[in-house]
Amino acid sequence: MQIDPVIREWLRLAGQAPSSHNTQPWRFRVDRAGVEVWTDPTRSLPVNDPTGRERIISCGCAVLNLRVAAAADGQGLNVRPEQAGDGPFVRLLTGHHGGAGQQDLEPLRERIGERRSWRGRFLTGEISPDIVETLVHAARQEGAWLRPITGDERREEVANLIRAATAAQWKNPAWRRELAQWMRPASRDDGLPVGRVTGGLARWSVRHLVPARAMARGEARAAQAAPLLLALGTGIEGPMQWLTAGQALQRVLLEAARHGLCARYLNQPVQQADWRPQLAETLGGGQPQLLFALGLPDGTSHPTPRRPLDDLLKH
Ligand SMILES: Cc1cc2nc3c(=O)[nH]c(=O)nc-3n(C[C@H](O)[C@H](O)[C@H](O)COP(=O)(O)O)c2cc1C
């Protein structure tokens, strides 16, 4: 089937979403009724994400981008998450009135291409309470919660969990191997970009050299120093809630991008089952899905590669 150029553009924008290790684990199916977003199990991360939770969250991010793209074209989509044998997928049916919520999504369109993750330092300075309130509201509109982690004591508790969970991750050779596998030359269209000449050394370092304790210390320090430290979560746990979390995450990130803010992910205590219950308790309950810092990057962030659209189509 020939795909309408307007829908092709929506799909291109959907593909700009963030994803764990930049795996881009989504597939799109287009028919006369609209678009379907499926997860791609061949792009899973069995060590980092054994249940596929982050894979489904990443697809949720792509769904939000699609909704924003359609809203900016004045089109409403009827969004229907469904369960198939190999996991959830989302049907987005065209030809509907978007309703009041559509106007809120429309201005986010121009932020899709500007949003970036950031792994460096942030500029110091407080983020205004008005901005924080906007972000909390954005997550709530998607059915998720977003909680700022404030106060020295609570930050310290969360930083300690990040330290312990990061050390455990880096002590696991299989986790290191999987990360190194997704470090790829920037000329590739997926993965975490590394230099063409220095990439081999960077991969080898991740596999064999980087000390777990130093990584753990650095990540904990990043949590303590972050201008804003946030947890995003859902009421209960399950694949449908992961889709919700992904849409909420992307909505928060696009709102944040309106103010020049980038995310640095500190997900380790959510990724590691041993620490997640304690994190949930420290945060006051619910199911934490993502832990991240937001701030103004102290440097230039560069776009990461994306796969060509034709590779993302499911027939
Ligand atoms: C569900 C999810 C989990 C992620 N976890 C991490 C993480 O633990 N550490 C990290 O540095 N980046 C993490 N990222 C960011 C991805 O690595 C990033 O989105 C990807 O490399 C593409 O880059 P971009 O966000 O700049 O477009 C995560 C992203 C998503 C959507």
The ligand as a MOL file (V3000), in Angstrom:
LIG
                    3D

  0  0  0     0  0            999 V3000
M  V30 BEGIN CTAB
M  V30 COUNTS 31 33 0 0 0
M  V30 BEGIN ATOM
M  V30 1 C 12.8960 3.7960 28.5170 0
M  V30 2 C 14.2330 4.4670 28.3340 0
M  V30 3 C 15.2830 4.1470 29.1750 0
M  V30 4 C 16.5210 4.7730 29.0190 0
M  V30 5 N 17.5200 4.4720 29.8980 0
M  V30 6 C 18.7040 5.1100 29.7990 0
M  V30 7 C 19.7310 4.8640 30.7510 0
M  V30 8 O 19.5610 4.0760 31.6920 0
M  V30 9 N 20.9120 5.5300 30.6100 0
M  V30 10 C 21.1160 6.4280 29.5970 0
M  V30 11 O 22.1910 7.0200 29.5270 0
M  V30 12 N 20.1550 6.6790 28.6710 0
M  V30 13 C 18.9590 6.0530 28.7590 0
M  V30 14 N 17.9690 6.3160 27.8430 0
M  V30 15 C 18.2200 7.2930 26.7740 0
M  V30 16 C 18.5680 6.5910 25.4470 0
M  V30 17 O 19.8610 6.0660 25.4870 0
M  V30 18 C 18.4050 7.6260 24.3090 0
M  V30 19 O 17.0440 7.9410 24.2030 0
M  V30 20 C 18.8790 7.0970 22.9560 0
M  V30 21 O 20.2570 6.8650 22.9740 0
M  V30 22 C 18.5620 8.0890 21.8280 0
M  V30 23 O 19.1390 9.3430 22.0700 0
M  V30 24 P 18.2560 10.6710 22.2180 0
M  V30 25 O 17.3640 10.5000 23.4090 0
M  V30 26 O 19.2400 11.8020 22.4100 0
M  V30 27 O 17.4380 10.8340 20.9640 0
M  V30 28 C 16.7140 5.7260 27.9800 0
M  V30 29 C 15.6390 6.0390 27.1330 0
M  V30 30 C 14.4110 5.4320 27.3070 0
M  V30 31 C 13.2540 5.7930 26.4090 0
M  V30 END ATOM
M  V30 BEGIN BOND
M  V30 1 1 1 2
M  V30 2 1 2 3
M  V30 3 2 2 30
M  V30 4 2 3 4
M  V30 5 1 4 5
M  V30 6 1 4 28
M  V30 7 2 5 6
M  V30 8 1 6 7
M  V30 9 1 6 13
M  V30 10 2 7 8
M  V30 11 1 7 9
M  V30 12 1 9 10
M  V30 13 2 10 11
M  V30 14 1 10 12
M  V30 15 2 12 13
M  V30 16 1 13 14
M  V30 17 1 14 15
M  V30 18 1 14 28
M  V30 19 1 15 16
M  V30 20 1 16 17
M  V30 21 1 16 18
M  V30 22 1 18 19
M  V30 23 1 18 20
M  V30 24 1 20 21
M  V30 25 1 20 22
M  V30 26 1 22 23
M  V30 27 1 23 24
M  V30 28 2 24 25
M  V30 29 1 24 26
M  V30 30 1 24 27
M  V30 31 2 28 29
M  V30 32 1 29 30
M  V30 33 1 30 31
M  V30 END BOND
M  V30 END CTAB
M  END
